[in-house]
Amino acid sequence: MTLHIAFDNSYARLPDALYTRVAPTPVQAPHLLAYNDALAAELGLDVAEADRATLFAGNTVPEGADPLAQAYAGHQFGGFSPSLGDGRAVLLGEVIDRNGQRRDIQLKGSGRTPYSRAGDGRAWMGPVLREYVISEAMHALGIPTTRALAAVATGERIQRETGLPGAVLTRVAGSHLRVGHFEYFAARGDTASLRALYEYAVDRHHPDATDPLDFLRGVIARQADLVTRWMGIGFIHGVMNTDNTSISGETIDYGPCAFMDSYHPDTVYSSIDQFGRYAYSNQPQVLPWNMAKLASALLPLMPDPDAAIAPFTEAVHAMPDQIEANWLRVFGAKIGISAPVAEDRALISDLLALMQAGNSDFTNTFRALPTDEAKDQLADRDAFLDWVDRWHARLEGEPDAAALMNRTNPAVIPRNHRVEQMISAAVEGDMAPFHTLTHALATPFEMPADTTLTRPPVKGEEVTATFCGT
């Protein structure tokens, strides 16, 4: 019987310049590692258990699919790469989910495409399971994100520094449209394709936008919200290139990402970020830079591009103030303030300074604030108790402060050492740590049954570098 999914592939109906049709490359021995039943139900998918491995490895292309690889460019660490595209991913198609939302279903690590350049188009098991765990954790934390539907081992070895077990991730997104899509056509002077892309993006993500400037403002607002949500959970994306910056405002492309353990604003984990361009504290500065690149790409769509430079520049320059306002709201909630004002920034910043000086754990310090255990997280207890006096005075009139903090500050996050331990076990065929971790991360604001998942790394467990999955 032919496997059928109710696809409605709107992107495949756009001009051919926006993509190349290409089928996923079959693998030798697909074996299902993980399947997200709840997400499958949300998408309206009813895939028999016997069909899941072959479907989500790319060995079976379901009826209704129209597989393709998207074309885009991107600024990577500040330098422009005019031709990138989906080098190891294939968009199977789009479905309308139970809530009436259009969602992409994409296979990542599914073989070479015309955009692969020197790459093999494959992924090894580590980055696949990392993205599965972290993207689903981000969703549970309330952060806009792509989702993970399935992970399949390929039964093949792929060559990186050594031979590693291959795998394919099935990723679900509001779309995979990136700033780099617009840069691709603007760089080529292909205004017709740029306009088709713009009109499609407006219809799909920003239907209230009246012109490219209004569209730009909409993307800026979503990205300003997203980055402050990252900051609030200590998340470091690691590769905030324009080809990894989504138009939908979702977190996309979990490569060398990580969550901070000890708080320090200059924290970097990405092995390829040698100069700290995408350090934790730099993330709010990077996104306005990325939005400036989107603004430049959209200018050719304006009736008078020269006259449009000033309002486009104004929109981008307004973004830092939006980020600051969002940051204050996010971190105000983390210390129990429901409606923070500008003067509260000093209170928050003073706590962060104490945490930095004492190498305090970011997650556990904020989680412990409503309890007496908070003082155990700070090295300078006297200074912290002085801060607490100021804080308690500020919380007068905030009767629900503790409840606000407990629903804002997670008890458990995907700590880097736990993710690495999970990957090492999975490579040896033991998926139990994966299931333990994903189960706990599904309810991150509740104390997990295995309380060791909340523990920071001890000596010998620290993860100092994370790596890209290519």
N, C-alpha and C positions, 0 to 999 in steps of 0.2 A: 504494500500500500504506500502511495506517495505521501510523504510528510508535507503538510500544508500549514502555513502560518498566515494570518490575515494581515499581510503587509499592505501599506499604502505609501509608496515610495516617491514622495514629492521631490526630493533632491535629485533623483534620477531623471526627472522630467525637465531639469534645467539644461541650459546649453552645454554641449559636450566639453567645452573648454574648462569647465569647473571640476572635471573628474575623468577618470579612465575606468571603463568597465573591466573588471578582473575577478576571477574566481579564486577562492582560497585554495591553497595547495594541500592536498590530502596528506595525512601523516601515517606512519607505519602501524602503530598499535595504540589507538586512543583509549584512554582510561579516565573515567570521571573522578576528579579529586573532590570537587565541591559543587553543590547546586543550591541556589537561593530560591527555595520553594515560595516564600512570601513574595518576593519580587516577581517571580513567574506568574503568580496569581494576580498580582497588581497589573501586569502587562496583558493578562488574558491569554497566557500561553498554556497549552495543555499538551506537553511533550512527554510521551511515554518514557519510562525510565530506561527501557532498552534502547531508545533512540538518542538519548542525551549525549553520550560520548561522541558518537559519529557526527551528530549535528554541530555540537559546539567545539569540535576539533576542526571543522571545515570539510570533513570527508563527504558529508551529505549536504547539498544545497537545497533547502526546502522550496516547495512550490510557492510562487509568489515573491520570492527574493529577487533582487536585481543587484547583485554584488558589485561594488565599485570602490575605488580608492580616490580620495579627495586630493585636489591640488591646492597647495598654499605655500607661502614663503614665511619669513620670520626673522626678527632680530634676535640673535642668540648671543648672550653676554655682550650686547651692545653692537655687534657686527651684523650686517644684513646678509642673509642667505636668500637669494632670489628664487630658488627652486628647492622646496622641501617636499611636502606632501606626505601622504600615508605610506611610509616605506615598509611597514610591517603590520598593517591593519587593513581590514576590508569591512566596509559597511554592508551588512547583509540587506538591511532595509529598515523601514520605519513601521511602527505599530501605533495605534491609538489605544491608550491604556484605559483602565476602568474609570478613571476620572476625566476622560476626554482629552488627555494631554498626548501630544505627539512625542514619541520616544524613538531614538536611534538604537538599533542593535548592531554592535560591531564586534568582529573577531580581531583580537590583538595578538600578534605573533603567528599569524596564519600564512606566512610565506611571502615571497618576493612580489613586488608590484613595480610598475614603471618608475616609481619614485624612490626605490630602494637604494639607488646609487651603488655603493660598494657593500651594502648590508645584505644579510642572508634572509631578512624578513621574519626571523624567528625570535622567540623569547625563551629564556630559561625559566625554570620553575620558581626560583626565588623571587624575582620581580613580579611574577604573576600572582603568587600568593600574598606578597606584600601589598599589591594594589587591591586585591580582594579584601584583605583584612582592614586596611586603612580606609579605603573608600566607604566600606560599610560602617566602620566606626564613625567616620565623619557624618554620614547620614544620621546615625543614631544621636549624634551630638547636635543635630539641627543645623549643620553646615551645608549649604548648597553644594552638590557634588554629583559626579558621575557615580554609577552604581555597578556592582559586580553581580552578574547573573550565574556564571559558571566558570570553573577552572578545570581544564582537561590536560592530563599528561599525554605526551605524544608518542612515547615509546622510542624516541630518537634522542641521540646525543647531539648537542650543538656546540660549536667551538667558540669559546671566548678565550680567556687566558689558559683554561683547561677545558676538557670536555665536560659538559653539564647536561642534566636532564631537561628536555624541552617541555614546554607547556603552552597552552593557548588560553587567554582570558576572554570571556564574553562580557563586553562593557556596554552599559546602557546609559544614555545621556539625553538631556533635553534636546541637544544637537551637538555636533562636533565642530560647529562654526567657530573660528578663531580670528583674532586680529590679523593673523598672518594670511588668512583667505583674502582679505581686502588689500593687503600689501602686495600680494601676488599679481593682481590685475592692475593695480595702480602703477606698479613698477614697469609693467609691460605697455602701459598706455592703452589698455583694452577697456575703454570706458563702457562699451556695450555689456561685456561680461560683468564688470564691476557694478553696473546698474542692476543687472539681473540678480546678482548676489545680494545687493543692498535691499532690493524690493522683497526678496525671499526672506531675508533676515528680519526685516520689519514685520512682515506678515506672521512670521513664526514666533518672534520673541518680543517685539516692541510695536504692537499693532496701533498704539496711540501716537506713534511718532509721525509728525507732519512733514518732516524734511530731514536731510542728513544731519543737520545740527541737532535737531530734537532727538534723533536716533543716538547720536554721540552722547548727549546728556543722559539718555536712558542707560546706555552701557556703563558710563562713568558711575552712575548712582549704584548700579548693581555691584560693580567691582569695588567701590568704596565701602559698601556694606560687607562684601566677602572678605576683604583683607583684614578688617577689624575683627571679624569673627575668628579668622586664623590667629590673630594676635591674642585673642582672649583665651585660647586653649593651648597656647605655646607651640603652634604648628609652624613649621618651616617648609615651604614648598620645595625649595632647592633649585628649581630651574624655571624662573618666572620670565621666560622668553615670550615674545609676542605670539609665537606659534603655540604656546601653552596658556594663552589668555583667552578665555571663552567669551563669546558675545552674549551667551545666556546668563552669565554670572555664576556658573558652576565651577567648582574646583575640578581641574582636569589634568591628567598626566602625572600620576604618582610615581615618579622616578626616584631620585635620591632625596625623598622627603623624610621628615622625622619630626618627632615631638621632643621639646626640650625636657631634660631632667632638671639639673640645676639651672636656676635663672641667670642668664647673662644676655644682655641685648645684642651682643656681637656674635652670638652662637651661629656657627656654620657646621653642617654635617656633610653636605655634598662634596664628593671627592673631586668634582670637576670645577667647583667654585673656588679657585685658588686665591682670589683677592676679596672674597666676601661680598661680592656684588649683591647676592641674594640672602644675606644674613637676616636673622630674625628682625632686627630693628630697621633694616633697609627696605623691608617689604612695602611699607606705606609710601616710600619715595619712588619705588620702582614702578608701581602701577600708574601714577600720573605720566611717567615717561612712556609707558606702553600706550596709554590713551592718546598721547601726543602723536604717536605713530599711526594710530587709527584715524585721528583727525586729519593727518596729512593724506592718508589714503582716500578719505571721503571727499576731500576738497574738489576733485575733478567733477563731482556730481552736482556741484552748485552752479547756478546760472552765471555767477560772476565769482570765480574762485579767489581772485585777488581781494575782492571786497569781503569775502567770507573769512579771511584769515583772522581778522580781529575778533569776531564773535567765537570762532572755534578756539582761538587761544584763550579767550576769557573763560570758556567752558572748562578747558583743561586746568587752567590756573585756579579755578574754584574748587578743584578736587581735594587739595590738602585740607581745606577747611571742612569739607564734608567728612573726610577721614577722621579728622580731629574730633568732630562732634560725635561720630559713631564710636570712636575709641572711648570717649568719656562715658557714653551710654553703656558700652560693653563692660568696661572696668568698674564703673560705678555699681553695676549690678553684682559684680564679683565681690564687692565689699558691702553689699546689702543696701545700697542707695538706689531707690527706685526712680528718682528724677534728679540726677546729678546736675550741678551747675559748674561753671568754669572754675570757681574757687576749689572745687573738690579735686581738681587735677593734682594739686600739690600733695594732698593726703595720699592719693594713689601712688604718685611718683615717689614719695618718701618710703612707702612700704616696699616698692620695687627696689629702691636703693638699698634698703636693709637686706632684702633677699639676695641681691647681687653680692653685697659685701660678705654675706654668710654662706654663699653657695647653696642657698635654700632651694629645695625642690619646688618647682613652679606649681605643679598640680596639687601636691599634698599641702603646701602652705595655704593656698586659697581654700581648699576643701576643709582644712582644720580651723579656719577663722572663727566659726561659731562655737568652738569648743575650747576647753582649757589646754588641749594638746597643741594649739597653735604656737605657743611659746617654745615648744621643743623643736620647731622648724627653723628658728632664728638663732644665729650664733650670739648676737648682742641682745641678751634678754632685757637688759635695762632700757636700752633704746627702743626695743619693741614695746615694752610696757608703757613707755611714754607715748608712743604712737597709739597704743590701744586706748589710752585716756582720751586723746583727741578724737579717735574714731568713735568711741562710745558716745561722746558728746554730740558728734554729728548724727549719730543714729537715733537720737531722740526724735520721736515722731515717726519712726519707721518700724511699726509693730511686726511687720512680716519680713524683717531683714534676714533672719536665719533661713526661712523658707525660700526666699529669693536666692540666697547664696547656694543653698543645696540643690536648687534646680538650674543653677548657672555654672557651678564649679563641679566638674565630673569627679567621681571617685576613682574611676579607672580609665586609662587611655592605652592605646597600643604602644607601650614603651619599646624603645628600640631593641633592647637586649631580649625582650620576650619575642619580638617579631623575628629576630635572628635565630633564637633557639627554636622557634616554630618552623622556620625554613629548614634548619639543619635536620630536624626530626623528619620533616616531610620528605626530604631527599633520601632519607634512609627507609622510607615507606611507612613512617609512623605519623598519622594524621591526627592523633589524639590532642597534641598541643594546639593545633589549628582549631579544632572544634571547641576546646576549652576557652581559647582566646576569643573566638567569634561569639560564643555564647555570652561571655561576660561583657563584651563590648556592645552587645545589642541593647543593654540597659545601663549606660555608663554613669548615670547619676545614682545608682544603687550600689551599695557595697557588695562586691562579688563574693560568692561562696568561698572561692580560693583567694583569700586576702593577700597572699603573696604577690598577686598580680598588681597590687598597688605599690609594691616596694620598689624604690629606685634601685639602679644597679649597684652591686657591691664591687669591690676591687676585682678585676679580672673579667667582669661582665660588661664594662663600659663599651658603648659603640661610639667611636669617634669619627667614623666616616660611613656614609651610605653611597650607593653606586647607582648609576643609570642602568636601565634594563636593556639597552641596545647591545 
